[in-house]
Amino acid sequence: MLGLFLMGCGSGYVSGPSLSTGPSYGAKRPIGTLMNFGDSITCGYTSSPADGTGNIYSNEGYAGQVSTTMEKVPHNLCHSGDMAADMARLWVYPNTNSVMGKDQVYTVMIGTNDANRCGDSNGCMDNWQRSVGAAIAWLALPDRDKVLGSAITNTSGSWSADSDLPIGLSTTDANATATFTIDAASADKTLYLAYRVFDPGLRNTTQATVSIDGAAVGQLSSAVDTGHLIATLWSTRESIFLAQYSLSSAGKHTVTVSTASTGGFFSFLWAGVCGENYNNVPGAPSVLLGSVPRAKADDLNYEILLYNMRFLDMARKFQQQGMNITTVDTFHVYDTSDLSDDVHPNLVGHTKLAAAFRAAF
C-alpha cells in the first residue's frame, strides 16, 4: 500500500511518491464504493463552477475530482463548518457499515474548523482526536472484528437499543453491566471501545468502569471530561469517543462495562480488536486519511501542525494494529497562492489535493 507520511513540522517532512497524474489510479486499490468525509473543503468550496447540489458546493472539488477519476458515483458526505464531533456523530456512524469483500474505500479530512475555532486550548485536541479516532476505527475495522452493543445479551439491569444510534446499547440504571467476549490474535493487540459523550446539561450522564478478565482497566464518562466543551459551530453538543486498552495476552478475553452506583445515561456502541493485518487483504475496507490542510495565516498553521502531529501518531498506531489506513499529506501539497481565502483552496488547490489522494490509491 502506498503511504504519504508527514511530520508535524516542516523539518521532519518525508516526501511520499510524486503526485503525478495518469490514467490508471485505481489499479493498486480495488474500489467497490468510495465515500468522502470532511468539511467545506471536502464539499468543494471554493472551486469553480459552483455546480454542486445539497451540501456540495462544487463537483470540481478534490473529492469530486477523485470520484470522477476513479469512475465511481460520488458519495460525498461532507458538511460546511463541520468539526470532528459533527462528522463522527452525524455522518460517519449513521451512514456506514464496513464489511469484508466489498472493497469499501473512505477518505477522511477533518480538523480545519477544530484548529481554527478551538486551537490547542485545554481539551480541544483531545475532543478532536477521540472523535476522529472513533470515526476512523469504525470505518477501518470490518464488522467481523466488532461486537455491537445491540448484540450483547449478557447484561444485568435494564439495557435497550440506543434510540438514536441503534447499533448501541444504552441504560440509565445504576450498577448495570454488559459483558461480552473478544478474541485477540496476539498479545500486542488493542481493545477499542466507542461510546457516546455529551456536554453538560444535555443528558443525565454517568460514568462506567471497563474491566478486562475481572480487572478494572479504565473509566468512561458520558459527560465530556477532556476539559473543553464539545459544542461545535453547528451547536452539536455530543460526540462519539474512542477508548483504547492494551491486551496482555493473545486469546479470548471477557470485557465488562459497569455503570456507576449513581445511575444516569450511558450508551456503549461497539468494541473490537483488529483481527489481522488488512493491508493488501482482498476486499478489506480501507481509509485514506488526509492531514489538516494548510491555511493562509502562520498562527493558524501553527495550530494545524499541532493537530497533524497527533494525526500522524494516531494513524501510525492504527496501522500498527493492522488497519488498512494510508496517510495523505494534504498540508504540503499547495501553498498560500492556491487559496481563495483564509482556509479554502481554489480550483488549483483542489486539483493538487485530488492528485495527493489519487497517488495514495
C-alpha positions as CSV (number, residue, x, y, z in Angstrom):
1,M,0.0,0.0,0.0
2,L,1.3,3.4,-0.8
3,G,1.8,5.8,2.1
4,L,2.4,9.5,2.2
5,F,3.9,10.3,5.6
6,L,4.1,13.7,7.2
7,M,5.6,15.2,10.4
8,G,4.1,18.0,12.4
9,C,6.7,20.5,11.3
10,G,8.5,21.1,8.0
11,S,11.9,19.9,9.1
12,G,10.6,16.4,9.7
13,Y,8.6,16.0,6.5
14,V,9.3,12.9,4.5
15,S,8.0,13.0,0.9
16,G,6.0,10.2,-0.5
17,P,5.6,9.2,-4.1
18,S,5.4,12.0,-6.6
19,L,1.9,13.2,-7.3
20,S,1.9,12.5,-11.0
21,T,-1.3,12.0,-12.9
22,G,-2.0,9.1,-15.1
23,P,-4.9,7.0,-16.4
24,S,-4.8,4.1,-14.0
25,Y,-5.1,5.4,-10.5
26,G,-7.4,2.7,-9.3
27,A,-5.2,-0.3,-10.3
28,K,-3.5,-0.7,-7.0
29,R,-6.6,-0.5,-4.7
30,P,-9.8,-2.1,-5.9
31,I,-12.8,0.1,-5.2
32,G,-16.3,-1.1,-4.6
33,T,-17.6,2.1,-3.2
34,L,-15.9,5.4,-2.5
35,M,-17.1,7.7,0.3
36,N,-15.6,11.0,1.3
37,F,-16.0,12.7,4.7
38,G,-15.0,16.2,5.8
39,D,-15.9,19.9,6.0
40,S,-16.4,22.6,3.4
41,I,-13.1,21.9,1.7
42,T,-14.3,18.3,1.0
43,C,-17.6,19.9,-0.3
44,G,-15.5,21.7,-2.9
45,Y,-15.6,25.2,-1.6
46,T,-14.4,27.4,-3.4
47,S,-13.6,25.6,-6.7
48,S,-15.5,26.6,-9.8
49,P,-18.0,26.3,-11.1
50,A,-20.4,26.2,-8.2
51,D,-22.3,23.2,-9.7
52,G,-23.0,21.1,-6.7
53,T,-26.3,20.2,-5.0
54,G,-27.2,19.8,-1.4
55,N,-24.1,20.1,0.8
56,I,-21.8,20.1,-2.3
57,Y,-20.5,23.5,-3.4
58,S,-18.7,22.2,-6.5
59,N,-18.2,18.9,-8.2
60,E,-14.7,20.1,-9.2
61,G,-13.6,20.0,-5.5
62,Y,-10.9,17.4,-4.7
63,A,-13.5,14.8,-3.6
64,G,-15.5,15.2,-6.8
65,Q,-12.3,15.0,-8.9
66,V,-11.2,11.8,-7.2
67,S,-14.6,10.1,-7.6
68,T,-14.7,11.1,-11.3
69,T,-11.2,9.8,-11.9
70,M,-11.9,6.5,-10.2
71,E,-15.2,6.3,-12.3
72,K,-17.2,6.0,-9.1
73,V,-20.6,7.6,-8.3
74,P,-19.7,10.3,-5.8
75,H,-20.7,9.7,-2.2
76,N,-19.5,12.9,-0.7
77,L,-20.8,13.1,2.9
78,C,-19.3,16.4,3.8
79,H,-20.8,19.4,5.5
80,S,-19.6,23.0,5.6
81,G,-18.5,24.2,9.0
82,D,-18.2,20.7,10.4
83,M,-15.8,19.7,13.2
84,A,-14.7,16.2,14.1
85,A,-17.6,15.7,16.5
86,D,-20.1,16.6,13.8
87,M,-18.5,14.3,11.3
88,A,-18.4,11.2,13.6
89,R,-21.8,11.6,15.1
90,L,-23.9,12.9,12.2
91,W,-22.2,11.5,9.1
92,V,-19.9,8.5,9.6
93,Y,-21.8,6.4,12.1
94,P,-25.3,6.7,10.6
95,N,-24.2,6.1,7.0
96,T,-21.5,3.4,7.0
97,N,-21.0,-0.3,7.8
98,S,-17.7,-1.8,6.8
99,V,-17.7,-5.4,5.8
100,M,-15.2,-7.8,4.2
101,G,-15.5,-8.5,0.5
102,K,-16.9,-5.1,-0.7
103,D,-13.7,-3.1,-1.3
104,Q,-15.1,-0.1,0.6
105,V,-12.8,2.9,0.4
106,Y,-13.2,6.0,2.6
107,T,-11.4,9.3,2.5
108,V,-11.4,11.5,5.6
109,M,-10.0,15.0,6.0
110,I,-11.3,17.0,9.0
111,G,-9.8,19.4,11.5
112,T,-9.6,22.9,9.9
113,N,-12.6,24.2,11.9
114,D,-11.4,22.4,15.1
115,A,-8.0,24.1,14.8
116,N,-9.5,27.5,13.8
117,R,-12.3,27.6,16.4
118,C,-10.6,25.8,19.3
119,G,-6.9,25.6,18.6
120,D,-4.8,23.8,21.2
121,S,-6.8,25.1,24.3
122,N,-7.1,22.5,27.0
123,G,-9.2,19.6,25.8
124,C,-9.7,20.9,22.2
125,M,-7.3,18.5,20.5
126,D,-8.5,15.7,22.8
127,N,-12.1,16.2,21.7
128,W,-10.9,16.2,18.1
129,Q,-8.7,13.1,18.4
130,R,-11.2,11.0,20.3
131,S,-13.9,11.8,17.8
132,V,-11.8,11.3,14.7
133,G,-10.4,8.1,16.3
134,A,-13.9,6.8,16.8
135,A,-14.7,7.5,13.1
136,I,-11.5,6.0,11.7
137,A,-11.7,2.8,13.7
138,W,-15.3,2.3,12.8
139,L,-14.6,2.7,9.1
140,A,-11.3,0.7,9.0
141,L,-12.4,-2.4,11.1
142,P,-14.8,-4.8,9.3
143,D,-17.9,-5.8,11.1
144,R,-16.5,-9.3,11.9
145,D,-13.9,-7.6,14.2
146,K,-16.6,-5.7,16.2
147,V,-19.1,-6.6,19.0
148,L,-22.0,-4.2,18.6
149,G,-23.7,-3.1,21.8
150,S,-27.0,-4.1,20.5
151,A,-25.8,-7.6,20.0
152,I,-24.8,-8.1,23.7
153,T,-27.2,-10.3,25.7
154,N,-25.2,-11.0,28.9
155,T,-26.4,-8.0,30.9
156,S,-27.7,-7.0,34.3
157,G,-30.0,-4.1,34.9
158,S,-32.2,-2.6,32.2
159,W,-30.5,-2.0,28.8
160,S,-32.1,-1.3,25.5
161,A,-31.0,-0.4,21.9
162,D,-29.9,3.2,21.7
163,S,-32.8,5.1,20.2
164,D,-30.5,7.5,18.3
165,L,-27.8,5.0,17.2
166,P,-29.4,1.6,17.2
167,I,-26.1,-0.2,17.0
168,G,-25.5,0.8,20.6
169,L,-26.8,-0.4,23.9
170,S,-27.9,2.2,26.5
171,T,-29.1,2.3,30.1
172,T,-30.0,4.7,32.8
173,D,-29.7,2.1,35.6
174,A,-27.2,2.2,38.4
175,N,-24.8,-0.7,38.6
176,A,-25.9,-2.1,35.3
177,T,-23.4,-4.4,33.5
178,A,-22.9,-5.5,29.9
179,T,-20.4,-8.4,29.3
180,F,-19.0,-9.8,26.1
181,T,-16.0,-11.7,24.8
182,I,-13.4,-10.6,22.3
183,D,-10.6,-12.6,20.7
184,A,-7.0,-11.2,20.3
185,A,-4.7,-12.8,17.7
186,S,-1.6,-11.7,19.6
187,A,-0.5,-10.1,22.9
188,D,0.1,-6.7,21.3
189,K,-3.5,-6.0,20.3
190,T,-5.6,-3.1,21.4
191,L,-9.2,-3.2,22.5
192,Y,-11.2,-0.4,21.0
193,L,-14.4,0.8,22.7
194,A,-16.7,3.5,21.3
195,Y,-19.3,5.3,23.4
196,R,-21.5,8.4,23.4
197,V,-20.4,11.6,25.2
198,F,-22.4,14.8,25.9
199,D,-21.8,18.4,27.0
200,P,-23.2,19.2,30.5
201,G,-27.0,19.6,30.7
202,L,-27.7,17.6,27.6
203,R,-28.3,14.3,29.4
204,N,-28.3,13.0,32.9
205,T,-24.8,11.5,32.5
206,T,-22.9,8.9,34.5
207,Q,-19.6,7.0,34.5
208,A,-18.8,3.4,33.6
209,T,-15.9,1.1,34.5
210,V,-14.3,-1.1,31.9
211,S,-12.9,-4.4,33.2
212,I,-11.0,-7.0,31.3
213,D,-10.8,-10.5,32.7
214,G,-12.1,-9.2,36.0
215,A,-9.6,-6.4,36.4
216,A,-10.6,-2.7,36.1
217,V,-8.6,-1.0,33.3
218,G,-10.3,2.3,32.9
219,Q,-13.3,4.5,33.5
220,L,-15.5,6.2,30.9
221,S,-17.7,9.2,31.3
222,S,-20.8,10.0,29.2
223,A,-20.2,13.7,30.2
224,V,-17.3,15.2,28.3
225,D,-14.2,15.0,30.6
226,T,-11.5,16.5,28.4
227,G,-11.6,20.0,29.9
228,H,-13.4,21.6,27.0
229,L,-17.0,21.5,25.7
230,I,-17.8,19.6,22.6
231,A,-20.1,22.3,21.2
232,T,-19.3,22.8,17.5
233,L,-20.0,25.6,15.1
234,W,-23.3,23.8,14.3
235,S,-24.1,23.6,18.1
236,T,-23.6,19.8,18.1
237,R,-23.2,19.1,21.8
238,E,-22.4,15.4,21.7
239,S,-19.9,13.2,20.1
240,I,-18.7,9.6,19.9
241,F,-15.4,9.0,21.7
242,L,-12.9,6.1,21.3
243,A,-11.3,4.5,24.3
244,Q,-8.3,2.1,23.9
245,Y,-6.9,-0.6,26.2
246,S,-3.9,-2.8,25.7
247,L,-4.5,-6.6,25.9
248,S,-1.9,-8.5,27.9
249,S,-2.2,-11.8,26.0
250,A,-3.5,-13.5,22.9
251,G,-6.7,-15.4,23.0
252,K,-10.2,-14.7,24.4
253,H,-10.9,-12.0,26.9
254,T,-14.0,-11.2,28.9
255,V,-14.9,-7.5,28.9
256,T,-17.5,-5.9,31.2
257,V,-18.8,-2.4,31.2
258,S,-20.4,-1.4,34.5
259,T,-22.2,1.8,35.2
260,A,-21.8,3.8,38.4
261,S,-24.0,3.5,41.5
262,T,-25.4,6.9,40.8
263,G,-27.2,5.9,37.6
264,G,-27.5,8.1,34.6
265,F,-27.5,7.7,30.8
266,F,-24.7,5.6,29.3
267,S,-24.5,4.3,25.7
268,F,-21.9,1.7,24.6
269,L,-21.8,1.5,20.8
270,W,-19.2,-1.2,20.0
271,A,-16.0,-2.8,20.9
272,G,-13.4,-4.6,18.8
273,V,-9.9,-5.8,18.1
274,C,-8.2,-5.7,14.7
275,G,-8.4,-9.3,13.6
276,E,-5.5,-9.4,11.2
277,N,-3.2,-7.1,9.1
278,Y,-5.7,-5.9,6.5
279,N,-3.1,-4.2,4.3
280,N,-3.5,-5.7,0.9
281,V,-6.1,-8.2,2.0
282,P,-8.6,-8.5,-0.8
283,G,-12.0,-7.0,-0.1
284,A,-11.0,-5.3,3.2
285,P,-12.2,-1.8,3.9
286,S,-9.5,0.9,3.6
287,V,-9.3,4.5,4.8
288,L,-7.3,7.4,3.2
289,L,-6.6,10.0,5.9
290,G,-5.8,13.5,4.8
291,S,-3.9,15.7,7.3
292,V,-5.4,19.0,8.2
293,P,-4.6,21.2,5.1
294,R,-2.6,24.4,5.0
295,A,-4.2,27.8,5.9
296,K,-3.1,31.3,5.0
297,A,-2.2,32.7,8.4
298,D,1.0,31.5,10.1
299,D,-0.6,31.4,13.6
300,L,-3.4,29.1,12.3
301,N,-0.8,26.9,10.6
302,Y,1.0,26.5,13.9
303,E,-2.2,25.1,15.4
304,I,-2.8,22.9,12.4
305,L,0.7,21.4,12.7
306,L,0.0,20.5,16.3
307,Y,-3.1,18.7,15.1
308,N,-1.1,17.0,12.4
309,M,1.4,15.7,14.9
310,R,-1.4,13.9,16.7
311,F,-2.9,12.9,13.3
312,L,0.3,11.1,12.4
313,D,0.7,9.4,15.8
314,M,-2.9,8.2,15.8
315,A,-2.7,6.9,12.2
316,R,0.6,5.0,12.9
317,K,-0.9,3.3,15.9
318,F,-3.9,2.2,13.9
319,Q,-1.6,1.0,11.1
320,Q,0.5,-1.0,13.6
321,Q,-2.6,-2.8,14.8
322,G,-3.3,-3.9,11.2
323,M,-5.9,-1.4,9.9
324,N,-5.7,-0.7,6.2
325,I,-5.0,3.0,6.5
326,T,-3.0,5.3,4.3
327,T,-2.0,8.8,5.4
328,V,-2.1,11.5,2.8
329,D,0.0,14.7,3.2
330,T,-2.6,17.4,2.3
331,F,-0.7,20.1,4.2
332,H,2.3,20.4,1.9
333,V,0.6,19.9,-1.5
334,Y,-0.2,23.5,-2.1
335,D,0.9,26.9,-0.9
336,T,-1.0,30.1,0.0
337,S,-1.2,31.2,-3.6
338,D,-3.6,28.3,-4.1
339,L,-6.0,29.5,-1.5
340,S,-9.1,31.6,-2.4
341,D,-9.5,32.9,1.2
342,D,-8.0,32.2,4.6
343,V,-8.6,28.4,4.5
344,H,-10.3,27.3,1.3
345,P,-8.3,26.2,-1.7
346,N,-9.2,27.5,-5.2
347,L,-9.6,25.2,-8.2
348,V,-5.8,24.8,-8.5
349,G,-5.5,23.9,-4.8
350,H,-8.3,21.4,-5.1
351,T,-6.7,19.8,-8.1
352,K,-3.5,19.4,-6.1
353,L,-5.4,17.8,-3.2
354,A,-7.1,15.4,-5.6
355,A,-3.7,14.4,-7.0
356,A,-2.4,13.7,-3.5
357,F,-5.4,11.4,-2.7
358,R,-5.1,9.7,-6.1
359,A,-1.5,9.0,-5.6
360,A,-2.4,7.1,-2.4
361,F,-4.7,4.7,-4.2
